Amino acid sequence: MIHPSRKAILLALACSAGVLCALAQGPKGHLVIIGGGERTREIMKRFVALAGSDQRASVIVVPLASGDPRESGDDAVAEFKSLGVKDVRWLLFSRAEAESDSMCAKFEGATGVYFTGGEQARVTRVIVGTQVHRKLLQMYRDGAVIGGTSAGAAIMSKIMITGEELINKDTNNIFVSIQKGNVETIEGLGFLDQVIVDQHFVKRKRLNRLISVVLEHPALPGIGIDESTAIIVSPGQQAEVMGLGSVVVVDGRNAVGIHADARGNLAARNMTVHIYSPGESFNLKTVQP
């Protein structure tokens, strides 16, 4: 017969092992990360299917990024309703409200959360580090689908590109250099912490800024998603490309000789670029098929 104290120790060890095992398995949810522009119906239908189909999906739209959040919220709700989703609503809240139990309770039972486009820093100023932030991360771990377009894509990574430049102030000639300390980054929502997400990528010629960020954070590959294009990230961290455009992956993990010259121009050798088309997929850890 096992002594009660020994039994308690064994039980504690078993529970600890279970927790570690659960953590090792990673999140059970999906991410639908859209690069902006016109969303294809195919991408949005995939979001709904992952949220439980049009009959079972319960979707919350978060339009905090928008300059006109109520209009953006109404538009997104109408789009989901056109796809057959009956239980869909939008939520606006302040940072103080994001720290409240009552606001967290409004996310209970939701199977999907969708972030609209706009200015990504508006989202992070309200959510990062709050109870709602922790709730969203837990929902993703537990199996919810989290999606977003444009700004709603940028917030997905832990290190987030704000869209602002710190050195170049010519707003008519943006991101024309690969320069140290120019691309502003802040903390995003961190559904992905092993890559950095960029959006409107090919359409707006954003290769310079993603290369700059990757050279300053070489352990993190950059994922540039074009307009009308999305990656669907599965629980196994496979990223499937959907839509009409390309996904460009800039990988600096094997780069050597990373340095900046006297003018701050960044340089390196052995960087790798992958370009994926709709229907293709790659692993986020290896950025290989």
Order of alpha helices (4+ residues) and beta strands (2+ residues): alpha-beta-alpha-alpha-beta-alpha-beta-alpha-alpha-beta-alpha-alpha-beta-alpha-beta-beta-beta-alpha-beta-beta-beta-beta-beta-beta-beta-beta
